[in-house]
C-alpha cells in the first residue's frame, strides 16, 4: 500500500520509496524518511497530505505520497 491510501492517524512503517530523483531521495533521507522508519498521516489535503516523521511534520504532495510504500 502506498502512503496516499494510508489511514489518517495510523502509524505505518516505510517499506520503500520509489523515485528516480536522486536529489529528492537525499532530501527525504535528511528528513528521516527512509525504509524501516515509522510514518503517520496526520491530515489530508486535496493536493497531498501532512505526515509525521520522527519529531517533525511535513506536507507532501500526492505524487510523492504515491511513491512511498508503507506496511
Secondary structure, DSSP 8 states (H G I E B T S, - for coil): -BGGGS-TT-EEEEEEE--S-HHHHHHHHHHT-STT-EEEEEEEETTEEEEEETTEEEEEEHHHHHHEEE-
